Each structure stands twice: as structure tokens, then as C-alpha cells.
Amino acid sequence: MNNLIQGFQMVMQFDVLLTILLASIYGLIVGSLPGLSATMATALLVPVTFYMSPIAAVSAIIAASAMAIFSGDIPGCLLRIPGTPASAAYTDEAFAMTRKGQPELALGICLWFSAIGGIIGTLSLIALAPALAEMAFKFSTFEYFWLALLGLMCATMVARSSPIKAIAAMFLGLLITCVGIENPAGAQRFTFGLPDLLGGIEIIPVLVGVFAVSEVMRAYQAKDVHVTPPRKFGSILKGQWALTKSHPRQQVRGNIVGIIIGVLPGAGADMAAWISYAMSKRFSKTPEKFGTGHPEGLIEAGASNNASLASGWVPSLLFGIPGDTITAIAIGVLYMKGLNPGPTLFTEKASSMYALYIVFMLSNIIMIPLGIMMIRSARYVLFVPRALVMPVIILLCAVGSFATGNNLALVFTVAVFGLIGYFMDKNGYPVAALVLGAVMGTMVEQNFVTSLIKSDGSLLPFFSRPVAAVLAFMTLAAVLWPLAVWLRRPRAARA
């Protein structure tokens, strides 16, 4: 009890509270800009944390990352341009609601269920940290391979068009991850003698290109100049409590998936959002409504990505192993401030741990009022003719992609993938499947090759280990289920 009181006293300092507020506003702004991800928002904060107290420094990382993950939904909903890779999983769904004249409902769902998911994830961090960390340590490269492959199978589940086109787009995304020397063999692949391709193709420029630049190209071809008729937003949270009561299964399932995915090192909010959205469509009673502005998938994916953000700190705090790129940055800040991750952190500095728990809860609570303010500010985008908005979007895309690696080649990468995304969308190939392949491809290849090295080329451990066997069954079922459904149809329907 004394540790809890001391934790409250640490957080209730003026500098800590001011840091949480300013970092939250900063995270909301950065996350909503195309090309500036939650990871970049966190990384840009590190130099500022040098001059902060330990609790204030870690609070800045927590608040900024939580806000950035949510605010990536705002441009995705209003302009079909996801602000973060996690938002890309359900951008089409949110934008479809905007086109139906329900932008405040879509953004309200993203805000409300992200906040609840973050709170649930924090409770899991408090109550289940040792158990979740022990579970994560049972995962080896064999299990990670099946988990990443299961994530890839989501490409066929989230696609509204032909599954064949979705798989083709996913393979194009996998091809993107093959470029460069960042592979288990360290061999040059598809570099064509260009030094800028040796490090591979960054995921952020790909994401910005296929969604943002291609959307600009489509906007200039469209006859309408507004997404929706100019009007004031209604209540952002209106109807959210009713959705909470009517969709408890989706919310709980999203929270559970987010917590489990988040605690696995290297997975993170991106994979959690994709898998949750795909699961929502798979188990829905009305899967045909997905992609037309249906709230079900938004609820599950929104609850999942922020839940994974909190649970991703479990391996980071207990063992110093990053759950994702954000916690990898946070670990450096923890060491710099003398809060060395490890089991002793929970015993020798228990009051500091309670302070971090309180910061997590506080960040997700203030996300609601700050998020409403951000949404109401962003709504003015809908009032401006798209012919005027799009040049600004292009400028933000160029600046954001250049800032990713301070390399002009990344700007050309955005342009190239803008063209690719435009022609894919025009011909019915889902760009979301391409992004999914680009996000998961490296994880699949590295874990597969590492596993084969461990097993001396044998495939048996991929199926003989208990957890790997369960994941293998789930993956193969995801592959074969659509085929089984197709074979059960009458011959005329198949034709």
C-alpha cells in the first residue's frame, strides 16, 4: 500500500503532469500526420527526456505513443490515409463510414474503444505481468514463424475483392521485404546495384505511398470536391455506450488478442490490429458488411491495438526484451534514468512501477477529452475542397518520408509506391494486403531460416512442439477453410 501511495506522489508532481499533457498533445499531432508514425513520435522525444526526471521521462514515452496510435485513425477515417501502420488494417472500413456521412461515429469508435483497450491492457500489465512474460518465453522462432504466417493469412480474410487478388497483393508485399541485405544470409537481393536499396525498403514510405499518394491521384480524378457535405460534427461519443453493450464479444476478443500479441517480442500493435480485424470478419454473422462502413471490425481492432501497447511493456520491464519498436526505445530511456529492467525493478523500485501503472491509466483516460478536441479540430479538413487539401498532403508525405531516414531516395520510394497503389486499387487488388505482406514478411523469413538452422534442416519441430502445433493447425485451417467452403458450393455457384 505504501508503494502505491508513493507512486501517486511521484505522478502528481507538477513536472510529471505537465509532461503527460504536453506529450499527449504532441503524440496526437504527430500520429495524425501521414508518414510520422508512433515510433517516430517516440524516437523524437528521446533527446528531450535527457533533461527530465526518471518518471517524467518514461511518462512522456507512454503518453506520446498511446496518443499517436489512436490519432493515426483520424486521417485514415477522413482522407483514407492511415497515420500509422496499425491504422492501415481498418482504414477502408473507417473511410467507408465517412462516405456514408458518419465520420464522427467512426472516429468515436476508434477513440472510445482505443481508450478502453488501453485501460484493459494496463490492468493486464498490473495483474498478469509475470505469467504473460513466462508465456512469452515459451515462444521460440518456431512459434513466431507460425504466428507471423497466421498474420499473413489475414490478407484473404480482410479482402473484399477476389482472394486470388488479395494473395497476389500479399506476395508483392513479401517481395518488397526481400530487397536489400537485411536477410539471414546477408546477401544482396534485388538491389540492382543501387546503394540506397542495400538497407531494404522502409515500411513507412511504402505505407504512405500506397495509401496517401494514390488517394491524392484518385482525388484529382474524382468529380466531387468534398468527402461529405460540409456540416458540423455531432457528438463524438454518442452511441458508444450502446455499441459497448451490443458488441461485448468483439471488445473482449480484441482485448485478449491485443494482450497476447503485445506481450510477444517483436509483434506489436500492427500485427494485433490486422489479426483482430480479420478475426472479427471471420466470426461475424454478417461478414458481407465489412468494408462498407460496418462498426464491428473497428471495435475489435481498435480495442486490440491499444491493449497490445500496454502489454508490450511486460517483457520490456521484466527482462529488458522489447515488445515492439516503441518499447525498444523506452528500454534505452529506462537504462538512462537508472530504472534498469528486470525482476528487481518490481521489488527494489516497486513505487516507480506503480507510478508507471498510474501513468498508463491516466494517459488512456485523458485520451478521451484530448481525442475529442483533436477530432473536432481535424473535422475542418472535410470543409475544404480536396483540390486544396491534396497538395498539402503530398507535402506532408514528402517531409514525413524524408524524416524517416534523412534520405531523398525515400521520397522517390513514396512516389513509386503511390503509382503502384493507384493501379492496384483501380484494378481491384487490395493495397491493405500488400502492406500486410510488407509488415510481416521479414518476420516470417527470419524465423523460418533461424528455425531451420536450429533443427539442422528438419521440419519436425515446426509441428512437434505443443504451441507450434496449435499455431500450425490454426494457420492451415485459415488456408484450407475458404477452399472447403468453395468446394461445398453447388457446381453452378462455383462456376
Sequence and secondary structure as in RCSB ss.txt:
>XXXX:A:sequence
MNNLIQGFQMVMQFDVLLTILLASIYGLIVGSLPGLSATMATALLVPVTFYMSPIAAVSAIIAASAMAIFSGDIP
GCLLRIPGTPASAAYTDEAFAMTRKGQPELALGICLWFSAIGGIIGTLSLIALAPALAEMAFKFSTFEYFWLALL
GLMCATMVARSSPIKAIAAMFLGLLITCVGIENPAGAQRFTFGLPDLLGGIEIIPVLVGVFAVSEVMRAYQAKDV
HVTPPRKFGSILKGQWALTKSHPRQQVRGNIVGIIIGVLPGAGADMAAWISYAMSKRFSKTPEKFGTGHPEGLIE
AGASNNASLASGWVPSLLFGIPGDTITAIAIGVLYMKGLNPGPTLFTEKASSMYALYIVFMLSNIIMIPLGIMMI
RSARYVLFVPRALVMPVIILLCAVGSFATGNNLALVFTVAVFGLIGYFMDKNGYPVAALVLGAVMGTMVEQNFVT
SLIKSDGSLLPFFSRPVAAVLAFMTLAAVLWPLAVWLRRPRAARA
>XXXX:A:secstr
 HHHHHHHHHHTSHHHHHHHHHHHHHHHHHHTSTT  HHHHHHHHHHHHTTS HHHHHHHHHHHHHHHHHHTHHH
HHHHS  SSGGGGGGHHHHHHHHHTT HHHHHHHHHHHHHHHHHHHHHHHHHHHHHHHHHHHT  HHHHHHHHHH
HHTHHHHH SS HHHHHHHHHHHHHHHTSBS STT   BS TT GGGTT   HHHHHIIIIIIHHHHHHHH S S
 SS       TTTTHHHHHHH HHHHHHHHHHHHHHHHSTT HHHHHHHHHHHHHHHH S GGGTTSS HHHHHH
HHHHHHHHHHHTHHHHHHHS  SSHHHHHHHHHHHHTT   SGGGGTTTHHHHHHHHHHHHHHHHHHHHHHHHHH
HHHGGGGGS HHHHHHHHHHHHHHHHHHHHT THHHHHHHHHHHHHHHHHHTT  HHHHHHHHHHHHHHHHHHHH
HHHHTTT STHHHHSHHHHHHHHHHHHHHHHHHHHHHHS HHHH 
